[in-house]
Amino acid sequence: MKVDRITLDPAVMSGKPCIRGMRVTVANVLRQLANQRTPAQILEDCPYLEAEDIEACLGYAALRVNHKELAMTAA
């Protein structure tokens, strides 16, 4: 799973997992998907995101559910 687009930076969104250092959290994207929004709808509303960002959010969530420790680099 490719999660290199997910960053953790204490100076951005209080250190929550974000997409490419932006103020867009993984949780926000996952919440939208859970509320039946399609990736195409999310990308239409957020043109600064890319399809790979949504895939990275899903990959990150899958790893977290498995309780695997991830070595993340600062943004």
C-alpha positions in Angstrom: 0.0 0.0 0.0 1.3 3.4 -0.9 0.9 5.8 1.9 3.8 8.2 1.2 1.3 11.0 0.4 0.2 11.0 4.1 2.1 13.3 6.3 2.3 14.0 10.0 3.4 17.4 11.1 2.7 18.9 14.5 2.4 22.3 12.9 -0.4 21.2 10.5 -3.8 20.3 11.9 -2.3 19.5 15.3 -0.3 16.6 13.9 -3.3 14.7 12.5 -2.5 12.6 9.4 -2.9 14.9 6.4 -2.5 14.7 2.7 0.8 16.0 1.3 1.2 18.5 4.1 -2.0 20.3 3.3 -4.8 21.1 5.8 -6.8 18.2 4.5 -7.0 15.3 7.0 -7.2 11.6 6.2 -10.2 11.5 8.5 -12.0 14.1 6.5 -11.6 12.2 3.2 -12.6 8.9 4.9 -15.7 10.6 6.4 -16.8 11.7 3.0 -16.3 8.2 1.5 -18.3 6.8 4.5 -21.1 9.2 3.7 -21.5 7.7 0.2 -19.5 10.4 -1.6 -17.5 9.0 -4.5 -13.9 9.7 -5.2 -15.0 11.6 -8.3 -17.3 13.9 -6.2 -14.5 14.6 -3.7 -12.0 15.4 -6.4 -14.6 17.7 -8.1 -15.1 19.6 -4.8 -11.4 19.6 -3.9 -9.4 20.2 -7.2 -6.2 20.4 -5.2 -6.5 16.7 -4.4 -5.5 13.8 -6.7 -7.0 10.3 -7.0 -3.7 9.0 -5.5 -4.4 11.0 -2.4 -7.7 9.2 -1.8 -6.1 5.9 -2.4 -3.4 6.8 0.1 -6.1 7.6 2.7 -7.7 4.2 2.2 -4.3 2.5 2.4 -3.4 4.4 5.6 -6.8 3.5 7.2 -6.3 -0.1 6.3 -2.9 -0.2 7.9 -4.2 1.6 11.0 -7.0 -0.8 11.4 -4.5 -3.7 11.4 -2.6 -1.8 14.2 0.6 -1.7 12.3 3.1 0.9 13.2 4.0 3.2 10.4 7.2 5.1 10.1 6.1 8.4 8.8 8.3 11.3 7.7 7.7 14.9 8.6 6.3 17.1 5.8 
